[in-house]
Amino acid sequence: MGNMASNNINANIDTDTRLTVAIMRPVRYEQDSIQLCQKAGFDVISAPMIEILDKKDEYFDGFVSRILAGQSDIVIFTSANGIDHTLDKVPGRDAFITALNRITTIAIGPKTREAALEQGIEISFMPESYSSEGLVETIRNNVRGKVVDIARSSHGAPVLVEGLKAAGAEVFETQVYEIAAPARDSAQEELIQAIIDKTVDAVVFTSSMMVRNFLEMASQMGCKDEVIRMLNDSGIVVAAIGHPTSNTLNMNKIQVNIISNEYTFNALIKEVKKEFGI
């Protein structure tokens, strides 16, 4: 499932010692992520490096109108946040969900599907690869002449819109939330200091934005170069969801030990466990 980019790191690990993983998930997912890591056998240092903010752009009303009028053939939600921030802004939520359930509705990833089902949205399809690239590859032969609506974040990968347009679809995108850097706080400083002090065994990155915000915070603290050196040279395991996140780390001269090809936090933590032989 995952792609191991390291040598045998677990060769000298004492499996009786409880290991510590550093995570930077948004507040919405923080407690669930901490519990998942603890159940996997890790102690956790957590400090959100991403903040999720609501957004309503100029395309949102058109998106809602097409759904209600039955003018959209396919609707794509790329995240649970996309579903929540869509429904929070829709006037007449029940009518919108009823209309949505007459349309082919696609969710990228099990968390997105779960969030949809909790709201009464029927998911027609979920690609096996939980990524924009995987979705385009899966449906590209079935979208020519179709109207496709996408609700997602302001930092969505261009490949989804571009790939579907190239396949002959008429594509509309509305950005229903933004991903930003949270205000600096003591938890972030403590996480970065823990890396410098090597009191963590693994650091987990789940998005390119997380990488950039993490490094910006280290820069503000005046220790960016030292943090990068510790991640590369001290034996700390660096884990990333997917190649886009891994590429962002590499572009910032950080070596990646684990790449999970399944785009879920759970899958990545399983790969970290496997790396340490626990």
N, C-alpha and C positions, 0 to 999 in steps of 0.2 A: 504493500500500500504506500509506504513512504520511500523516499529516495535517500539513502544514506550517503552523505557527502564527506564522511570522516573516516579515519582509521579506527582501530579498536580502542575507543576511549575507555570502555568499561574494564579493561584488563586489570587495572590496579584499584578498582573501586571496592571498598568494604561495604558489602550489601547490608551489614547490620547497622550501619550508620544511616540515619534518616537524612535524605538529601533535600536541598532547598531550591525551589524554582522561583524565578522572578517573572511576574506577569503584569501586563499594562492594559488590560481590557477596559472598555468604557463602563461607567457606573452601572448602566442597565444590566450588564452581564457579569459584573465583578463578583458578587457573592456566589452565584452559580459556578463561576470559573474556579473560585477558591475552593469550594466544596468538591468539585471534580478532581482538582489536583490533590487535595487531601485524601480523597478516597483512593487515588492512584498511589498513595504512599509518600507524598511529598509534603514538606513544610513549604509555606508560601510567603513571599514578599510581594505585595500588590500595590500598584499606584497607577491609576488611569492616566494614560498619555493621549487619550482621544476623548473629545466631548461631542455629543450628538445634539444638534440644534434644529428645531423645526424650520421649515422653509416653504413658502408658497410662491412659485414663480408665475410668470405670465401665461404659461401653458397649462396650468392645472385645471382651470375652468373648462377649457376645451377637452381635456382628458376626461373629466367627469361627464360632460355633455355627450361625448361619443359613446361612452359606456352606457349611459341611460337610454340613448337613442338606438342602441344596437348597431352602431356604425363601426365598431372595432371588432376585428376577427380574433385577435390574440392579445392578451394582456400579460405582461411579464413583471413579476416582482422579484427583485434580486436579493432582498434581505427582509428579516422580520421587522426591522426599523422602517423599511419602505411601506409595509402593510400598516403598521401602527400610525405612521405620520400621514398616510393617505386617508385612513378612516377618520382620524382626528379632525380633518379639515372638510370632510364631505358633508354637505347639508342633506339630511335624509339618508342616514347610513343604511337603514334596512332596504330601501328602494335601490340603493347603489349595489348592495351585496346581491340582491335578487337579480339585478341586471347583469352583474359580473358572472353569476353562476349560469347564465345562458351563453357565455362566451368561453372560448378556450383560454384557461388561465394557467400560467406556468409559474412555478416557484423554483428558484435556484437554491438547492440545499434543504436538508431536513428541518432545520430551524425555521426557515421561511415557510415551508409547508405546514409545520406545526402551528405557527402564528396565524396562518390563514385559516386553518381548520378551527382554531379556537374562536375565531370571529364568524364562523359559519360560511366561509368562502371555500368552495369546492375546487380543488386543484386537479386540473386535467392531466398534467404532465410535470415530471421533475427529471431533468437530465441526470445521467449517471455521473458525469463530471460536473462538480459543483462550481462552475466558473462560467464567465461570459463566453470565453473561447469554446468551452465544451458545449454550451447551449447552441451557439451559432453553428458549430459543426454538426450537431444533431438534427436541427430543424431547417437548415438552409435549403434543402430540396423541396420543402413544403410551404414556403412562404411567398412565392412569387404572386404578385397581385393582391396580397393580403394587407390589411391595415393592422399594424402592430403598435400597441401602446406600451410604453415602459415607464414605470414609476420607481425612482431610485435616488441615490444620493448625488450631491453636487460633484463628487469625486469618482463617479462611475467610469470604468474603462471605456475608451472610445470604440474598442473592437466590437462591442455589442451592436451599437447603432450602425457603424460602418459595415459590419459583416452582414447584417440583415438587409440593409439597403443594397449592397452588392448582390445579394441573392434575389433582388427584385421586389422586396417588400416596401410598402409605404410606412415609414417609421415616425412615430411621435414620441418625444421624451419629455417627461416632467420631473423636475428635481424636487422631491418632497422633504428632504432634510439635508443638512450640511454636517460635515465632519470638521471639527476645529481642534486646536490645541487648548487644553484647559489651562486655567491660571496656575502659575507655579505654586506648589505647596510643599509642606515638609515630607509628605509621603513620597513624592517624586524624588526629592533630594536624598531621602534615606535609601531608596532603591538604587539610585546611581552610586551612592557611597558604598552600598553593599557590594556592588560590582568591583569598585576600586579596592575594597577590603577583602575581596574574594570570600565573602560569606554566603555566596550563592553558587550553586553547581550548574544551573542552566538558566538561560534567559530566552523567553519565548516572544516572538514577534508575529502578529497576525495580519498586518497590513503595511503597505509602504508608508502611509501617513503616520502610522505608529512609529516607524523607524525614524522618519524625519523629525517628528515632535520630540522623541527621545534624545536624538542627537542635538537638537536645538536647546533642550533643557540642559544637557551636559555642557554645551557651549556657554550658556548663561552662567553656569556654575564655575566656568573656567577650567574644566577638566575633560573636555571632549577627547583630546589626543590620548590622555591616560586611560579613559574608558575604552577607546578602540583598542589600545595596546593590551589591556586586560582581557577583553573579549577574544583577542587573537592568540595571546601567548600564555595565558595562565591556566589553561585547561578547562575553563568555563565552556559549557556546551551552548552553542547558539542554534536555535531552532526557528524555522520559518514556515508559515503556511504558503505553499505555492511558489512558483518561480518568479512572479512579479515582486513579491516581498523579498525573496532571496536576492534577486537582481539589485534591488534598492540597497540592501545591505552590502553587496559586493561593490557597488558603485561608490559606497562610502568607506571602502577598504576594510570591511568586516567580513571575515571568513565564516561561512555557514557550515555547520556540522550536520544538520538534519533538515531535510525538505519534505514536508508532507504533501503528497499529491492530491489527497482528499482535503477539500477546503472546509474543514471543521476543526474547532478547537479540541474536541475530544480525540479526533484522529491524531492530531499533533502531539498531544500529551501521551498517547499510547506509544508513539514513536520515541518520545523522550524516555519513557519507561524501558522500552526495548534497548535503547542505546546504553542505558546504565545496567541492563541485565536484571531488572526487578519486575 
